[in-house]
Amino acid sequence: MIEVLAAVSVVGAVSAVALNQREALDSMALETHAQVTAAALHSAARMQQAHWLVSGGVIEDSPLVYTPTGIPMGLDGNPEASRADCQALWQSLVTTPQSLRSARRFWSIDSAGEYCRFTYQHENLAPVLIKYHTVTGDVHYRR
């Protein structure tokens, strides 16, 4: 009987450590995914700007409107970002699959002034926010 209790105690301790490690790995994976996405968004905006500059300010195959310096800003020339602007920027620059609200993890998109806000949501972890400035093209990442 003592051996059984000892075995159960050891299994319980190992399980607790493994569960704690899994949560830490999930959190690190979320953080890494968001950081990589923020870097990809920044790079894509700069690539679009370079394409705009090289093409003389005209990109025919893009639904996006650009600032006078070639920064992709959305669907219209208004620096105030709308949800539609942010959705178009996300689809044109990042092109990941559509967010599914029923999934365990998903991206949500909204706007705030001259910023598009892309939030990575996970059911068990704190959300991660990426902000894209529609005039300067700056990307800010925050956990």
Salt bridges, closest charged atoms under 4 A:
ASP26 OD1 - ARG22 NH1 3.38
GLU31 OE1 - ARG143 NE 2.82
ASP110 OD1 - ARG117 NE 3.24
GLU114 OE1 - HIS133 NE2 3.00
GLU123 OE2 - ARG104 NE 2.79
ASP138 OD1 - ARG46 NH2 3.75
